[in-house]
Amino acid sequence: MTKSHIDVLLVHCYWFDNTSANLLDAHGNLQLLAINCLLKDGIEQIVILGGKIDPQKESLGRVMYKELLKNVDAKLLNKVLVIPNSLTLRQEVKNFYKLAKKNNWQALAYLCLSAQLPRAKRTYRRIFAENFPIVTFLTTEEILDNCGYEKELKNYRESPVYKYSIIYELLVGIIDGIPIVGGYLIDKLSKIYPNKGVLLSKIFSFKSM
């Protein structure tokens, strides 16, 4: 399925980084580059649902949108819908599913970093059930590679952030992989540690990012 066959694409939001000029972590900034590429490539609509994971900051979705305002043509931004109502991947997918049903979106897509792809597919399979085949999964890396961002990708893959994301997804995947209750446990942990989204991201230091 090419991007011209996609009705709407959900972009996963990651975390904040207080040492970053725009407060977004490395993953979030890669997502911004990918969004720009997709909009220029003619994608129909993009949805961002990242919520208020830090009570001292605006929602992730709003922060990302403000950054897009600086670098993306205003006409293209009409294709970006921001509803900051989700703290975790599972909440994003559940809310995306509700939006898809409400708006009768048929050809859906999801964008995330490759390290997160297995967990994303598992989450979609649980929530979309028999409708799972209508979802196309795109990785940020493949979009950026096709868009000429080889240098940025090389720097990312050689950074501590990349190594962290691999470890993080392995550990979160253990929780998420628990039959029936895995995704529910992650949602509960996000309420205990709302400023980071989930427990494991509270444990790991973000200073290296």
C-alpha positions in Angstrom: 0.0 0.0 0.0 1.5 3.3 -1.0 1.0 6.5 0.9 -1.6 7.6 -1.7 -3.8 4.7 -0.6 -3.8 5.8 3.1 -6.8 7.7 4.4 -5.1 8.7 7.7 -1.9 8.0 9.5 -1.4 8.1 13.3 2.1 9.3 14.4 3.3 7.9 17.7 4.6 10.4 20.2 7.6 9.7 22.4 8.9 11.7 25.3 10.2 15.1 26.4 13.9 15.9 26.8 14.6 18.9 29.0 18.0 19.3 27.4 16.6 19.7 23.9 15.9 23.1 22.5 12.4 22.2 21.5 11.8 19.9 24.5 11.3 16.9 22.3 13.5 13.9 22.6 15.5 12.4 19.7 12.7 10.1 18.7 10.2 13.0 18.6 12.5 15.1 16.4 12.8 12.2 14.0 9.1 12.0 13.9 8.9 15.7 13.0 11.2 15.1 10.0 9.1 12.1 8.9 5.9 14.1 9.2 7.3 16.8 7.0 8.4 14.2 4.4 4.9 12.6 4.4 3.1 15.9 4.0 5.3 16.9 1.1 4.7 13.4 -0.4 0.9 14.1 -0.4 -0.5 12.0 2.4 -4.2 12.7 3.0 -4.2 13.2 6.8 -2.1 12.8 9.9 -3.3 12.4 13.4 -1.3 13.2 16.6 -2.7 12.1 19.9 0.2 12.6 22.3 -1.2 13.9 25.6 0.1 15.7 28.7 2.7 13.3 30.0 4.3 16.0 32.1 2.0 18.2 34.2 4.5 21.1 33.9 4.5 21.1 30.1 2.0 21.3 27.3 0.9 18.1 25.7 3.3 16.3 23.4 0.9 16.7 20.5 0.8 20.5 21.0 4.5 20.8 21.3 5.0 18.8 18.1 2.5 20.9 16.2 4.2 24.1 17.2 7.4 22.7 15.9 5.7 21.8 12.6 4.4 25.4 12.3 8.0 26.5 12.1 9.0 24.3 9.2 6.0 23.1 7.3 3.8 25.0 4.8 0.6 26.3 6.5 -1.5 24.7 3.8 -0.1 21.3 4.5 -0.7 21.7 8.2 -4.4 21.7 7.5 -3.9 17.9 7.1 -2.6 17.5 10.7 -5.2 16.8 13.4 -4.0 17.1 17.0 -6.1 15.6 19.8 -3.9 15.3 22.8 -5.7 12.6 24.8 -3.2 9.7 25.1 -0.3 8.8 27.4 0.6 5.4 26.2 0.8 3.5 22.9 -2.2 1.5 23.9 -4.2 4.6 24.7 -3.2 6.1 21.3 -4.4 3.0 19.5 -7.7 2.8 21.4 -8.4 6.4 20.7 -7.3 6.1 17.0 -9.7 3.1 16.7 -12.6 5.3 18.0 -11.7 8.1 15.6 -11.6 5.7 12.7 -15.0 4.3 13.4 -16.5 7.8 14.0 -15.1 9.2 10.8 -15.4 6.0 8.7 -11.7 6.0 7.9 -10.9 2.8 6.0 -7.2 2.7 5.0 -5.3 3.4 8.2 -1.6 3.6 8.9 0.7 4.0 11.9 4.2 5.5 12.1 6.8 4.6 14.8 10.5 3.8 15.2 11.4 0.3 14.2 12.3 -0.7 17.7 8.7 -0.2 18.7 7.1 -2.0 15.7 6.6 -5.4 17.3 4.8 -4.0 20.3 2.8 -1.6 18.1 1.6 -4.5 15.9 0.7 -6.6 18.9 -1.3 -3.7 20.3 -3.2 -3.0 17.1 -4.0 -6.7 16.7 -5.6 -6.8 20.2 -7.6 -3.6 19.7 -8.6 -3.8 16.0 -9.1 -7.5 16.1 -10.8 -8.6 12.8 -10.1 -5.1 11.4 -6.3 -5.4 11.9 -5.5 -6.1 8.2 -6.6 -2.5 7.3 -3.6 -1.0 9.1 -0.4 -0.3 7.3 2.7 0.0 9.5 5.4 2.5 8.5 8.7 2.9 10.3 10.2 6.4 10.7 13.6 5.0 9.5 12.2 3.9 6.1 10.5 7.3 5.6 13.6 9.2 6.5 15.9 7.0 4.4 13.7 7.5 1.3 13.7 11.3 2.1 17.4 11.7 2.1 18.1 11.8 5.8 20.8 9.2 5.9 23.1 11.4 8.1 20.5 11.9 10.7 19.7 8.2 10.8 23.4 7.3 11.1 23.8 9.7 14.0 20.7 8.2 15.7 21.8 4.6 15.3 25.2 5.4 16.8 23.7 7.3 19.7 22.9 6.1 23.3 19.2 6.9 22.5 19.0 4.1 20.0 20.6 1.6 22.4 18.1 2.8 25.1 15.1 2.4 22.8 16.1 -1.2 22.1 16.5 -2.0 25.8 13.3 -0.1 26.7 11.2 -2.0 24.1 12.5 -5.3 25.3 11.6 -4.6 28.9 8.2 -3.0 28.1 7.6 -5.9 25.7 7.9 -8.3 28.6 5.1 -6.5 30.4 3.0 -6.0 27.3 3.4 -9.6 26.3 1.6 -10.9 29.4 -1.6 -12.5 28.1 -4.8 -10.5 28.6 -3.5 -8.0 31.2 -0.2 -6.8 29.7 -1.5 -3.6 28.0 -3.7 -2.9 30.9 -0.7 -3.0 33.3 1.1 -0.4 31.2 -1.9 1.9 31.3 -2.0 1.6 35.0 1.7 2.4 35.4 1.2 5.5 33.2 -1.2 6.8 35.9 1.4 6.2 38.6 4.1 8.0 36.7 2.3 10.4 34.4 5.3 12.6 33.8 7.1 9.9 31.9 4.2 7.8 30.6 5.3 4.4 32.0 7.2 3.0 34.9 10.3 1.9 32.9 10.9 5.3 31.4 10.9 6.6 35.0 13.6 4.1 35.9 15.9 5.0 33.0 17.7 8.3 33.0 16.9 10.6 30.0 20.0 12.8 30.6 22.0 10.7 28.1 19.6 11.8 25.4 
